[in-house]
Each structure stands twice: as structure tokens, then as C-alpha cells.
Amino acid sequence: MRFAQIVFSPTGGTQKVADAVTEVWGDHVDRIDLTDAGEDFSKIMFQEEDVVLAAVPSYGGRVPELAAGRLGQIQGNHAQCIIVCVYGNRAYEDTLVELQDIAEKCGFRVVVAISAVAEHSIMHQYAAGRPDKQDRMELHNFSKRILEKLKDSDAASDAPEIPGNRPYKKAGGAGLVPKADSNCTGCGLCAKECPAQAISKENVRTADAGKCISCMRCVVRCPESARKVNGAVVSAVSLAIKKACSVKKENELFL
């Protein structure tokens, strides 16, 4: 039996959730990074006895298109799959059901689903510091319950009831494209690490709006804190979702 993570986590929040779930699985958990633009995901395959966690952030209530395309290339071969969507305390809407459909289409058997909260990747005041200690303890408990289900062959064959709608809600555009200010040294790290390859190595100060997915990795990884998004737009969006984010959301387990 092989344990593995398949994770799309540009800014680290989704990875923290994935790690909290798989920490109780032992030391030998393989990692597949869906943000790696150089990886040939079509060569990755699993076996029926394997246990795989597939985790993505919710972008406007949907699976990020880039993550969907890369996950869809992997060969599941009936491996058991725990799907996880991570969101910034607003709502995950159709992310889980879309992730279920993607995973099943490429051959995984979805046996469990989790929704979890992590600090918002743009408006950091929402879900600040999450997943925190309490979240990690809860996710550890979820993981133990998952392992118990997987040990029961009859229970493991039952698919969970997952909230969401089909057809999915309409996907929104990226909108927030980071640009570099005068602190930029032109080191090129942002171009190297951009999951969407939206930043040219020859002109690192801006990004291709047609490719950028507003994942904010370049903002988080810049060693000079030189990359930023339009402050006025962020303030407007922050105000628009304030009511939806005002109540602390809880992590959910769907067995």
C-alpha cells in the first residue's frame, strides 16, 4: 500500500491542511506537487490498494482550472481517494463536487471528503493564522476516523454525500494580477516558481493577465516583498465579502 498527497498549494495554506491530515499516516507519504509546471503528470499512476489525498484551494467556489487540468492527467486505477478543498472562511460552494468529479474521471474511488479553512491568500485578515492548533487537532481526528473507515471494506466502498451543485457555478476571472514595485531586483524567482508560467524571465516586473490565476505565489515568495496587487481593488473585494467571512467557519468531514 502506498500513501500519497496530490496538492495544489501556491501559498502554503492547502499544504498545511494536507500535512495535518496525513501526519498520522506515518513517515512514508509521497508528495505530488500540482504547482510544478515542469512535471509530466500523465506519467503518474497509482494502484487499487493505494490511499491518496487530493487537496486544492477553492478559487471563487471552484477548483482552480490549472489544478483541475493537471490532476486530470493522473492515472488513479481505482485507488482510494480522500478529496480536500481549502477555503479562506467565505464559502467553498461547488469546489468539492467538482473535485470529486475530476478525481473519479481519472480513475480514483472517492471515499471521503474534507472541507477545511486556511488563511485567505489575498485578504489575510480572514481566517488569519488558520489552520491553527485547534484545526490541526481536528484534522488529526478526521484522519484517524478516515483510517478506521478504510479498514472496513464494506464501509470503504460507500461514497460520501458531498455538498455542492451540478452544473457548477460559473468560474470567475483572475482579476488581481500582481506587479513588481521599485524594490524588485529582477532576481527571477517569481518567474521560476509561477505555477501558471505567467511571468516572463525577460520581464519579471509584471505578469501575463491571460495566464495569471491570481494564486499569489509570487507575492508570498518574493524575497524583497516587491510584488503586490492593486490595493484599492483588494479593499473593495475585502469589503464585499466581509459579511460572508465574519462568522468563523468550521472544518467538515464527509464520510
Secondary structure as UniProt FT lines:
FT   STRAND          3..7
FT   HELIX           13..22
FT   HELIX           23..25
FT   STRAND          29..33
FT   TURN            34..35
FT   TURN            37..38
FT   HELIX           41..43
FT   TURN            48..49
FT   STRAND          51..57
FT   TURN            60..61
FT   HELIX           65..71
FT   TURN            72..73
FT   TURN            77..78
FT   STRAND          80..87
FT   TURN            93..94
FT   HELIX           95..105
FT   TURN            106..107
FT   STRAND          109..117
FT   TURN            124..129
FT   HELIX           133..151
FT   HELIX           153..156
FT   STRAND          179..180
FT   TURN            182..183
FT   HELIX           189..193
FT   TURN            195..196
FT   TURN            204..205
FT   TURN            209..211
FT   HELIX           217..221
FT   TURN            223..224
FT   STRAND          227..228
FT   HELIX           231..240
FT   HELIX           242..245
FT   STRAND          252..254
//
